[in-house]
């Protein structure tokens, strides 16, 4: 089963509220066993345009685990803080596994 990834790009407009969001979201991520793979405030854009000034990538055991975290009551309490602190884009991606021969 492929891993699940949540990628969030944020144009942060209120750092204090974003800091509060990070503290509020951390327990839900720990509970869901999410791994924070990337927090980058200066992505190097190689092609096209990129949204925001921060990119975050979270890894979950599966797409279903990522969706369960995103839809959880614990994360629902933190999410409004992110929405208040930044213009955000979020996507859920399925990891790739090479076919076995």
C-alpha atoms as one frame of an Amber mdcrd trajectory, in Angstrom:
protein
   0.000   0.000   0.000   1.529   3.351  -0.994   2.234   6.048   1.551   0.065
   9.164   1.686   1.469  12.674   1.533  -0.109  15.986   2.440   1.545  18.989
   0.788   0.617  22.442   2.016   1.803  25.731   0.572   1.227  28.777   2.726
   1.477  32.509   2.185   1.846  33.439   5.841   0.353  36.778   6.839   0.312
  36.370  10.652   3.321  34.538  12.098   2.046  34.572  15.700  -1.177  32.827
  14.679   0.815  30.389  12.522   2.951  29.566  15.574  -0.261  28.917  17.539
  -1.482  26.670  14.708   1.753  24.661  14.776   1.355  24.037  18.517  -2.329
  23.148  18.109  -1.741  20.803  15.141   1.247  18.932  16.589  -0.726  16.564
  18.868  -3.003  15.496  15.993   0.025  14.791  13.806   1.718  12.790  16.569
  -1.471  10.816  17.183  -1.711   9.956  13.477   2.000   9.065  13.319   2.645
  11.664  10.625   6.249  12.333   9.700   7.172  15.912   8.863   9.436  15.533
   5.829   9.742  19.173   4.759   9.234  22.636   6.192  10.857  25.043   3.745
  10.548  28.826   3.813  12.541  29.326   0.621  11.734  26.694  -1.998  13.856
  26.924  -5.130  11.355  27.253  -7.962  12.731  25.440 -10.994   9.755  25.927
 -13.334   6.540  27.875 -13.288   5.195  29.679 -10.255   4.927  28.443  -6.683
   2.361  29.589  -4.153   3.360  30.978  -0.800   6.440  31.443   1.299   6.343
  28.120   3.162   5.922  24.560   1.943   5.205  21.652   4.283   5.179  17.964
   3.355   3.776  15.351   5.744   4.078  11.587   5.244   1.491   9.066   6.455
   1.384   5.282   6.315  -1.324   5.451   3.645  -3.613   7.826   1.779  -6.405
   6.672   4.080  -4.339   7.563   7.173  -3.645  11.014   5.744  -7.337  11.587
   4.999  -8.309  10.346   8.467  -5.884  12.847  10.037  -7.070  15.741   7.866
 -10.734  15.002   8.670 -10.128  14.299  12.381 -11.732  16.300  15.178  -8.292
  16.967  16.654  -7.029  18.575  13.445 -10.359  20.354  12.869  -9.655  22.373
  16.012  -6.267  23.538  14.663  -7.174  24.134  11.005  -8.988  27.490  11.531
  -5.771  28.933  12.965  -3.909  28.084   9.744  -6.705  29.591   7.678  -6.514
  32.779   9.769  -2.717  32.957   9.547  -2.131  32.219   5.867  -3.533  31.761
   2.410  -3.094  28.014   2.043  -3.275  25.358  -0.626  -3.339  21.707   0.451
  -3.269  18.489  -1.558  -3.315  14.799  -0.712  -1.006  12.643  -2.818  -0.530
   8.923  -3.152   3.055   7.702  -3.029   4.514   5.706  -5.886   5.645   2.121
  -5.604   7.679   0.447  -8.320   5.938  -2.603  -9.722   7.465  -5.901  -8.604
   8.494  -8.271 -11.345
